[in-house]
Amino acid sequence: MTSPTTLKLPPSLKARIVAAAQELDKTPHAFMIEALVVQTEQAERRRQFVAAAIAAEQGVAEHGLVHEAGDVFAWMREKLAGKSPRRPRARKSGKYA
């Protein structure tokens, strides 16, 4: 079930929405709903990303282990080339050691 919501838009933005929606063969309503869905999903992903980054930093602070970027990039290049490289070794971080 949907609930009605009123948006008060500046005339210039409303005109841009109408034009953009017409180019995509959508109604302005459908265009705005899609935009709200996209922005909401992006905000949720950003929140999850930040939470994961904070958890990772706490893990490093607790255990002091990190991977050197150069080692990881080399491993990724070999994986992408179809090889079976050894995983990079975790090392003690100077910051948290």
C-alpha positions in Angstrom: 0.0 0.0 0.0 1.3 3.5 -0.8 0.8 6.6 1.2 0.5 10.0 -0.4 3.3 12.5 0.0 3.4 16.1 -1.2 6.6 17.6 -2.6 6.8 21.3 -3.1 9.2 21.8 -6.0 10.6 25.0 -7.4 9.1 25.5 -10.9 12.5 25.3 -12.6 13.1 21.8 -11.0 9.6 20.6 -11.9 10.2 21.6 -15.5 13.5 19.8 -15.5 11.9 16.7 -14.1 9.1 16.8 -16.7 11.6 17.2 -19.5 13.8 14.4 -18.2 10.9 12.1 -17.7 9.6 12.7 -21.2 13.0 11.8 -22.7 12.8 8.5 -20.8 9.2 7.9 -21.8 8.1 8.0 -18.1 5.7 10.0 -16.2 7.1 12.7 -13.9 5.7 10.7 -11.0 7.5 7.5 -12.0 10.7 9.5 -12.6 10.6 11.0 -9.1 9.8 7.6 -7.5 12.8 6.1 -9.3 15.0 8.9 -8.2 13.9 8.5 -4.6 14.5 4.8 -4.7 18.0 5.3 -6.2 19.0 7.9 -3.6 17.6 5.8 -0.7 19.5 2.8 -1.9 22.7 4.8 -2.3 22.4 6.2 1.2 21.8 2.7 2.6 24.9 1.4 0.8 27.0 4.3 2.0 25.9 3.6 5.6 26.8 -0.1 5.2 30.2 0.9 3.7 31.0 3.3 6.5 30.0 0.7 9.1 32.2 -1.9 7.4 35.1 0.5 7.3 34.7 1.3 11.0 34.6 -2.4 11.8 37.7 -3.0 9.7 39.6 -0.2 11.5 38.6 -1.6 14.9 39.8 -5.0 13.7 43.1 -3.6 12.8 43.4 -1.7 16.1 42.5 -5.0 17.9 44.8 -7.4 16.0 47.3 -5.0 14.4 47.3 -7.0 11.1 47.1 -5.3 7.7 47.9 -6.2 4.0 50.3 -4.1 2.0 48.5 -2.4 -0.9 51.2 -3.3 -3.4 51.0 -7.0 -2.4 47.2 -7.0 -2.7 47.3 -5.2 -6.1 49.8 -7.7 -7.4 47.7 -10.6 -6.2 44.6 -9.1 -7.9 46.5 -8.6 -11.2 47.6 -12.3 -11.2 44.0 -13.4 -10.3 42.6 -11.4 -13.2 45.2 -12.9 -15.5 43.8 -16.3 -14.6 46.7 -17.4 -12.4 46.5 -18.9 -8.9 48.7 -16.7 -6.8 49.3 -17.1 -3.1 47.2 -14.8 -1.0 49.2 -11.8 0.4 50.3 -12.2 4.0 49.0 -10.1 6.7 51.6 -8.0 8.6 51.7 -6.1 11.8 50.7 -2.5 11.2 53.2 0.2 12.4 50.3 2.4 13.4 48.7 -0.2 15.7 51.7 -2.4 16.6 
